[in-house]
Amino acid sequence: MKLKVVLRAAVIAQWGVIFAVVPIALLRQPHLPPELYAWVVSESKHPIDLIATISITNLLLYLVASVGLCFLKRWAAWLYLISAIVSLSFDLRGPKVQGAIDAFGSEITSILAGIVIGVAFFTDVTKKTKSSIG
């Protein structure tokens, strides 16, 4: 299989997992144990702040990077890497309560992100060659 297809498939699959898991996770949140659900609700009552602004901006950067990677652009690989690092840094903020579906989706997207970063940076898929310049 060509690496271009692998890169594009991983990017598209990652968005597919996100669109499949997020609605399920939002619907299943009340099925957490009562103490954990109460904690999640209390944490979600905070007004929009810097973290929310960074999250929305990062999601937009991730979208732009994903589209750029589908067109095999080198700048998109760097933007994707920055977005992935920012996303991973949110796990350092404190405890995170997840159901099984959320955790599954998170793990799959992390694996796919690793594939995308590996193909984008450690192969010549996003590098310009003499034939593609002229």
Kinemage of the C-alpha trace (Angstrom):
@kinemage 1
@onewidth
@group {chain A} dominant
@subgroup {mainchain}
@vectorlist {calphas} color= white
{ca met a 1} P 0.000 0.000 0.000
{ca lys a 2} L 1.326 3.428 -0.855
{ca leu a 3} L 2.286 5.686 2.023
{ca lys a 4} L 0.121 8.495 0.618
{ca val a 5} L -2.919 6.255 1.012
{ca val a 6} L -1.862 5.266 4.543
{ca leu a 7} L -1.467 8.914 5.557
{ca arg a 8} L -4.809 9.971 4.107
{ca ala a 9} L -6.585 6.916 5.519
{ca ala a 10} L -5.189 7.550 9.016
{ca val a 11} L -6.266 11.209 8.938
{ca ile a 12} L -9.765 10.339 7.719
{ca ala a 13} L -10.065 7.431 10.177
{ca gln a 14} L -9.094 9.714 13.046
{ca trp a 15} L -11.898 12.133 12.177
{ca gly a 16} L -14.268 9.183 11.792
{ca val a 17} L -13.438 7.923 15.278
{ca ile a 18} L -13.906 11.415 16.710
{ca phe a 19} L -17.316 11.844 15.051
{ca ala a 20} L -18.397 8.358 16.152
{ca val a 21} L -17.187 8.465 19.765
{ca val a 22} L -17.983 12.030 20.871
{ca pro a 23} L -21.793 11.755 20.548
{ca ile a 24} L -21.774 8.345 22.226
{ca ala a 25} L -19.600 9.661 25.041
{ca leu a 26} L -21.875 12.644 25.610
{ca leu a 27} L -24.939 10.416 25.748
{ca arg a 28} L -23.319 7.859 28.064
{ca gln a 29} L -21.912 10.308 30.610
{ca pro a 30} L -24.898 9.926 32.978
{ca his a 31} L -24.029 6.210 33.187
{ca leu a 32} L -20.945 6.981 35.248
{ca pro a 33} L -21.064 6.145 38.957
{ca pro a 34} L -22.959 8.897 40.829
{ca glu a 35} L -19.882 10.348 42.545
{ca leu a 36} L -17.917 10.611 39.293
{ca tyr a 37} L -20.885 12.030 37.404
{ca ala a 38} L -21.348 14.707 40.097
{ca trp a 39} L -17.658 15.617 39.802
{ca val a 40} L -17.869 15.850 35.985
{ca val a 41} L -20.941 18.097 36.239
{ca ser a 42} L -19.275 20.353 38.816
{ca glu a 43} L -16.174 20.685 36.612
{ca ser a 44} L -18.218 21.518 33.505
{ca lys a 45} L -20.027 24.484 35.111
{ca his a 46} L -17.020 26.782 34.756
{ca pro a 47} L -17.419 29.660 32.287
{ca ile a 48} L -15.509 29.734 29.019
{ca asp a 49} L -11.937 30.526 29.874
{ca leu a 50} L -8.448 30.257 28.480
{ca ile a 51} L -8.555 26.444 28.336
{ca ala a 52} L -11.767 26.477 26.279
{ca thr a 53} L -10.329 29.102 23.936
{ca ile a 54} L -7.168 27.059 23.458
{ca ser a 55} L -9.239 23.916 22.866
{ca ile a 56} L -11.371 25.523 20.165
{ca thr a 57} L -8.326 27.086 18.502
{ca asn a 58} L -6.511 23.753 18.634
{ca leu a 59} L -9.481 21.973 17.058
{ca leu a 60} L -9.459 24.475 14.192
{ca leu a 61} L -5.688 24.041 13.752
{ca tyr a 62} L -6.175 20.283 13.740
{ca leu a 63} L -8.848 20.609 11.050
{ca val a 64} L -6.618 22.799 8.858
{ca ala a 65} L -3.665 20.445 9.405
{ca ser a 66} L -5.794 17.413 8.513
{ca val a 67} L -6.926 18.965 5.248
{ca gly a 68} L -3.338 20.007 4.475
{ca leu a 69} L -2.087 16.482 5.176
{ca cys a 70} L -4.664 15.039 2.791
{ca phe a 71} L -3.019 17.258 0.151
{ca leu a 72} L 0.430 16.085 1.367
{ca lys a 73} L 1.633 19.536 2.476
{ca arg a 74} L 4.762 19.687 4.652
{ca trp a 75} L 3.536 22.702 6.657
{ca ala a 76} L 0.472 20.643 7.613
{ca ala a 77} L 2.679 17.993 9.209
{ca trp a 78} L 4.220 20.619 11.514
{ca leu a 79} L 0.811 22.111 12.315
{ca tyr a 80} L -0.536 18.631 13.045
{ca leu a 81} L 2.397 17.894 15.367
{ca ile a 82} L 1.858 21.140 17.285
{ca ser a 83} L -1.857 20.388 17.579
{ca ala a 84} L -1.138 16.859 18.827
{ca ile a 85} L 1.285 18.147 21.473
{ca val a 86} L -1.254 20.724 22.670
{ca ser a 87} L -3.951 18.029 22.824
{ca leu a 88} L -1.723 15.712 24.835
{ca ser a 89} L -0.786 18.530 27.217
{ca phe a 90} L -4.434 18.798 28.307
{ca asp a 91} L -4.034 15.440 30.046
{ca leu a 92} L -1.550 17.107 32.389
{ca arg a 93} L -4.178 19.536 33.786
{ca gly a 94} L -5.525 17.151 36.367
{ca pro a 95} L -7.775 14.126 36.742
{ca lys a 96} L -9.856 13.022 33.790
{ca val a 97} L -13.006 10.938 34.122
{ca gln a 98} L -13.806 8.740 31.128
{ca gly a 99} L -16.101 5.908 30.347
{ca ala a 100} L -14.943 2.866 28.418
{ca ile a 101} L -16.094 4.241 25.041
{ca asp a 102} L -14.284 7.550 25.668
{ca ala a 103} L -11.090 5.775 26.631
{ca phe a 104} L -11.332 3.482 23.601
{ca gly a 105} L -11.800 6.445 21.251
{ca ser a 106} L -8.953 8.324 22.894
{ca glu a 107} L -6.582 5.381 22.511
{ca ile a 108} L -7.523 4.777 18.877
{ca thr a 109} L -7.073 8.460 17.982
{ca ser a 110} L -3.687 8.459 19.742
{ca ile a 111} L -2.574 5.431 17.732
{ca leu a 112} L -3.784 7.025 14.493
{ca ala a 113} L -2.032 10.280 15.401
{ca gly a 114} L 1.185 8.316 15.853
{ca ile a 115} L 0.747 6.770 12.422
{ca val a 116} L 0.093 10.193 10.864
{ca ile a 117} L 3.130 11.765 12.551
{ca gly a 118} L 5.327 8.807 11.674
{ca val a 119} L 4.365 8.776 8.009
{ca ala a 120} L 4.431 12.578 7.689
{ca phe a 121} L 7.872 13.042 9.263
{ca phe a 122} L 9.793 9.807 8.726
{ca thr a 123} L 8.959 9.168 5.095
{ca asp a 124} L 9.213 11.345 2.019
{ca val a 125} L 5.438 11.617 1.509
{ca thr a 126} L 5.265 15.328 2.421
{ca lys a 127} L 8.681 16.272 1.065
{ca lys a 128} L 8.953 18.098 -2.244
{ca thr a 129} L 10.862 16.331 -4.975
{ca lys a 130} L 12.301 17.858 -8.144
{ca ser a 131} L 9.480 16.355 -10.206
{ca ser a 132} L 6.793 17.934 -8.000
{ca ile a 133} L 8.406 21.408 -8.004
{ca gly a 134} L 8.543 21.996 -11.723
